[in-house]
């Protein structure tokens, strides 16, 4: 099968290699790119727990002054893996779902335990900090990167896609879906996806692309990409 990945290369490189080894044709069209944001120095000793809803939040955080034994709550397996590689020892993971992450925090961290630091990008689809505050937690949100949309594609790549449309495309966020929709319209590719299966990280993500006609739309969690191959 021809499979199109749309995450930044560092986030999908291993998966692309894995699918190639399985005998699939793999294409890469990153829909967003990330940029570090400067933030005011923070006293990490003020916090008893830290929350990451993206591995990028860890990548762009100066972690040298953080106690690596702090309770570390991660949205998914990939984020937890990144946290572990950065030295965090007491990690909890929600397997890709922010609502589940909230429940894990409620179960494993009391409001009396201290302040929580929520590190994230500029744009988030689920206001986890506000939901936790409504439950009585003291949460500070630290924004340390922003997401930029891809606005232009290589003309050769566009021609290649037009002559060999993907069987599957994976889209991982609403921001990516918005970029994808804009690029589809810009390069007049609207009518070419009828035999392509769209794999989206959430219904909110898929709803952005509903105006395009797809073969089928699937909702998945990170880590299920290979499993989805056997569903189509």
Secondary structure as GFF3:
##gff-version 3
##sequence-region A 1 232
A	DSSP	beta_strand	2	5	.	.	.	ID=ss1
A	DSSP	alpha_helix	9	21	.	.	.	ID=ss2
A	DSSP	beta_strand	25	28	.	.	.	ID=ss3
A	DSSP	beta_strand	32	36	.	.	.	ID=ss4
A	DSSP	three_ten_helix	44	46	.	.	.	ID=ss5
A	DSSP	beta_strand	47	52	.	.	.	ID=ss6
A	DSSP	alpha_helix	55	59	.	.	.	ID=ss7
A	DSSP	beta_strand	71	74	.	.	.	ID=ss8
A	DSSP	alpha_helix	77	85	.	.	.	ID=ss9
A	DSSP	beta_strand	90	93	.	.	.	ID=ss10
A	DSSP	alpha_helix	98	108	.	.	.	ID=ss11
A	DSSP	three_ten_helix	111	113	.	.	.	ID=ss12
A	DSSP	beta_strand	115	121	.	.	.	ID=ss13
A	DSSP	alpha_helix	128	134	.	.	.	ID=ss14
A	DSSP	beta_strand	139	149	.	.	.	ID=ss15
A	DSSP	alpha_helix	155	163	.	.	.	ID=ss16
A	DSSP	beta_strand	168	171	.	.	.	ID=ss17
A	DSSP	alpha_helix	174	186	.	.	.	ID=ss18
A	DSSP	three_ten_helix	190	192	.	.	.	ID=ss19
A	DSSP	beta_strand	197	200	.	.	.	ID=ss20
A	DSSP	alpha_helix	203	208	.	.	.	ID=ss21
A	DSSP	beta_strand	216	219	.	.	.	ID=ss22
A	DSSP	alpha_helix	225	228	.	.	.	ID=ss23
A	DSSP	three_ten_helix	229	231	.	.	.	ID=ss24
###
